[in-house]
């Protein structure tokens, strides 16, 4: 594992480009987000997605969330419904993932055969910059073994995953301790899939605005 210190506010383009190249080659990269540290991989590479599941100790039947640099990248993996677009406008960049219908190009290994993919634009320059350097959304599941607490510091990531990852982007402690809130936005009304950093009350309040 190669641990690299990176500025959380103004991440160096050279560092992001290197990390993106590792991901592009099928490697795994741990990186900071606005919630907890994420485990990144190229969602277009079946072997990389399988490696994420293997490292975390989970089955491929559970979907993997994605993070994107911007709305344009989000639209690479699925079409936003009117509700999803509203939530994106209200909470992005930020810790709210919307569940949308996956584009045909999205591998079943990402959505676990459900046809739905969870995606968001995070409020963290490193996470967005890494997706931008890669050129498309990136797998961003929590950087920990399944069933264990989410890692919020680089040391916790190193202790949990160690040599299973090629690169650890060390930006210090993550600004949050809770994972992103996941909301099913495929219909006319939101449905809570996973509670997280944004309260369900705030989501419902935004919909009624």
URRA-V996966 format. One record per pair of residues at least 4 apart in sequence whose ideal C-beta (glycine too) atoms are under 8 Angstrom apart, sorted by the first residue. I is the first residue (numbers start at 0). J is the second residue. If there is no record, write none. Layout:
BEGIN
I|J, I|J
END
This chain:
BEGIN
0|157, 0|160, 0|161, 0|162, 0|164, 0|165, 0|166, 0|167, 1|165, 1|166, 1|167, 2|153, 2|157, 2|166, 2|167, 2|169, 3|14, 3|17, 3|18, 3|166, 3|167, 3|168, 3|169, 4|169, 4|170, 5|10, 5|11, 5|14, 5|15, 5|125, 5|168, 5|169, 5|170, 6|10, 6|11, 6|170, 7|31, 7|123, 7|124, 7|125, 7|170, 7|171, 8|124, 9|124, 10|14, 10|15, 10|124, 10|125, 10|128, 10|168, 10|170, 11|15, 12|16, 12|128, 12|132, 13|17, 14|18, 14|168, 15|19, 15|125, 15|128, 15|129, 15|131, 15|132, 16|20, 16|132, 17|21, 17|166, 18|22, 18|28, 18|30, 18|39, 18|129, 18|132, 18|166, 18|168, 19|23, 19|129, 19|132, 19|133, 19|134, 20|24, 21|26, 21|28, 21|165, 21|166, 22|26, 22|27, 22|28, 22|39, 22|40, 22|41, 22|47, 22|129, 22|133, 22|137, 23|41, 23|133, 25|40, 25|41, 25|44, 25|46, 25|47, 25|50, 26|40, 26|47, 26|164, 26|165, 26|166, 27|38, 27|39, 27|40, 27|47, 27|50, 27|51, 27|54, 27|163, 27|164, 27|165, 28|38, 28|39, 28|40, 28|129, 28|164, 28|165, 28|166, 28|167, 28|168, 29|36, 29|37, 29|38, 29|39, 29|142, 29|150, 29|153, 29|156, 29|160, 29|164, 29|166, 29|167, 29|168, 30|36, 30|37, 30|39, 30|125, 30|126, 30|129, 30|139, 30|168, 30|170, 31|36, 31|37, 31|123, 31|125, 31|126, 31|168, 31|170, 31|171, 31|173, 32|36, 32|37, 32|66, 32|121, 32|123, 32|125, 32|126, 32|139, 32|173, 32|179, 33|92, 33|93, 33|94, 33|121, 33|122, 33|123, 33|126, 33|173, 33|174, 33|175, 33|196, 34|94, 34|121, 34|149, 34|173, 34|174, 34|175, 34|176, 34|177, 34|178, 34|179, 34|195, 34|196, 35|141, 35|142, 35|149, 35|150, 35|151, 35|173, 35|175, 35|176, 35|177, 35|178, 36|141, 36|142, 36|149, 36|150, 36|151, 36|152, 36|153, 36|155, 36|156, 36|173, 37|66, 37|126, 37|139, 37|140, 37|141, 37|142, 38|51, 38|54, 38|55, 38|138, 38|139, 38|140, 38|141, 38|142, 38|160, 38|164, 39|129, 39|137, 39|138, 39|139, 40|44, 40|47, 40|48, 40|50, 40|51, 40|137, 40|138, 41|47, 41|133, 41|137, 41|138, 42|47, 42|48, 42|63, 42|65, 42|76, 42|105, 42|106, 42|109, 42|135, 42|136, 42|137, 42|138, 43|106, 43|135, 44|48, 45|49, 45|106, 45|108, 46|50, 47|51, 47|138, 48|52, 48|59, 48|63, 48|106, 48|108, 48|109, 48|138, 49|53, 49|59, 49|108, 50|54, 51|55, 51|63, 51|138, 51|140, 52|57, 52|58, 52|59, 52|61, 52|63, 54|144, 54|160, 54|163, 54|164, 55|140, 55|143, 55|144, 55|145, 56|144, 56|145, 56|146, 57|61, 57|145, 59|108, 59|111, 60|111, 60|112, 61|111, 62|109, 62|110, 62|111, 62|113, 62|115, 62|116, 62|117, 63|108, 63|109, 63|111, 63|138, 63|140, 64|96, 64|116, 64|117, 64|118, 64|119, 64|138, 64|139, 64|140, 64|179, 64|181, 65|76, 65|109, 65|116, 65|117, 65|118, 65|119, 65|136, 65|137, 65|138, 65|139, 66|118, 66|119, 66|120, 66|121, 66|126, 66|127, 66|130, 66|136, 66|137, 66|139, 67|72, 67|73, 67|75, 67|76, 67|118, 67|119, 67|120, 67|127, 67|130, 67|135, 67|136, 67|137, 68|72, 68|120, 68|127, 68|128, 68|130, 68|131, 68|136, 69|73, 69|120, 69|127, 69|131, 70|74, 70|87, 70|91, 70|120, 71|75, 72|76, 72|120, 72|130, 72|131, 72|135, 72|136, 73|77, 73|79, 73|87, 73|118, 73|119, 73|120, 73|136, 74|78, 74|79, 75|102, 75|104, 75|135, 75|136, 76|101, 76|102, 76|104, 76|105, 76|116, 76|118, 76|135, 76|136, 77|99, 77|100, 77|101, 77|102, 77|105, 77|116, 77|118, 78|99, 78|100, 78|102, 79|83, 79|84, 79|87, 79|97, 79|99, 79|184, 80|84, 80|99, 80|184, 80|185, 80|186, 81|85, 81|187, 82|86, 82|184, 82|186, 82|187, 82|188, 82|189, 82|206, 83|87, 83|97, 83|99, 83|184, 83|185, 84|88, 85|89, 85|205, 85|206, 86|90, 86|95, 86|97, 86|182, 86|184, 86|189, 86|202, 86|205, 86|206, 87|91, 87|97, 87|120, 89|205, 89|208, 90|94, 90|95, 90|197, 90|205, 91|95, 91|119, 91|120, 91|122, 92|120, 92|121, 92|122, 92|123, 92|127, 93|119, 93|120, 93|121, 93|122, 93|197, 94|119, 94|121, 94|122, 94|175, 94|177, 94|178, 94|179, 94|180, 94|195, 94|196, 94|197, 95|119, 95|179, 95|180, 95|182, 95|195, 95|196, 95|197, 95|202, 96|117, 96|118, 96|119, 96|179, 96|180, 96|181, 96|182, 97|117, 97|118, 97|119, 97|181, 97|182, 97|184, 98|115, 98|116, 98|117, 98|181, 98|182, 98|183, 98|184, 98|185, 98|192, 99|115, 99|116, 99|118, 99|184, 99|185, 100|114, 100|115, 100|116, 100|185, 101|105, 101|109, 101|110, 101|114, 101|115, 101|116, 105|109, 105|110, 105|116, 106|110, 107|111, 107|112, 109|116, 109|138, 110|114, 110|115, 110|116, 115|183, 115|185, 117|181, 117|192, 118|136, 119|179, 120|127, 121|126, 121|127, 121|139, 121|179, 123|127, 123|174, 124|128, 125|129, 125|168, 125|170, 126|130, 126|139, 127|131, 128|132, 129|133, 129|137, 129|168, 130|135, 130|136, 130|137, 133|137, 141|149, 141|150, 141|178, 142|149, 142|150, 142|156, 142|159, 142|160, 142|164, 143|147, 143|148, 143|149, 143|150, 143|155, 143|156, 143|159, 143|160, 144|159, 144|160, 147|159, 148|155, 149|176, 149|178, 150|155, 150|156, 150|159, 151|155, 151|172, 151|173, 151|175, 151|176, 152|156, 152|171, 152|172, 152|173, 153|157, 153|167, 153|169, 153|170, 153|171, 154|158, 155|159, 156|160, 156|164, 156|167, 157|161, 157|167, 160|164, 175|196, 177|195, 177|196, 178|193, 178|195, 178|196, 179|193, 179|195, 179|196, 179|197, 180|191, 180|193, 180|194, 180|195, 180|196, 180|197, 180|198, 180|199, 180|202, 181|191, 181|192, 181|193, 181|195, 182|189, 182|190, 182|191, 182|192, 182|202, 183|189, 183|190, 183|191, 183|192, 184|189, 186|190, 188|206, 189|202, 189|203, 189|206, 191|199, 191|202, 194|198, 194|199, 197|201, 197|202, 198|202, 199|203, 200|204, 201|205, 202|206, 203|207, 204|208
END
